[in-house]
Amino acid sequence: MKESAVIIQTTTNDQQTASKIASILLDAKKVACIQLENIESYFWWEGKVQSSKELRLSVKTVKSLSHEVISIIKANHNYSLPEIIEIAITDTTTEYLAWIIKETNQPVAH
């Protein structure tokens, strides 16, 4: 089966947690890239609407590593119920996909 890429998104309200997750994933070569952006979230929690300034991590990896990436995020997250959303990258350039595969130490399909 040909390898595909995914984006795994998570959010946190803590810079230290975001940095820790990013460092662990990058050092383990489980991801090719992580983008971090400041956002403001509005959501239902414990029966009422809440809001929070958060950081969104957009993690680029290969589909075959997504379960490992999600496990690492869960194990190092500061939320009891972290947002973890996996989005298939259905359209990208061959070169970008090859870069993600290379940077995650996955064998490149020929």
Buried (B, 14 or more C-beta within 10 A) or exposed (E): EEBBBBBBBBBBEEEEBBBBBBEBBBEBEBBBBBEBEEEEEEEEEEEEEEEEEBBBBBBBBBBBBBEBBBEBBEEBBEBEEBBBEBEEBEEBEEEBBBBBBEBBEBEEEE
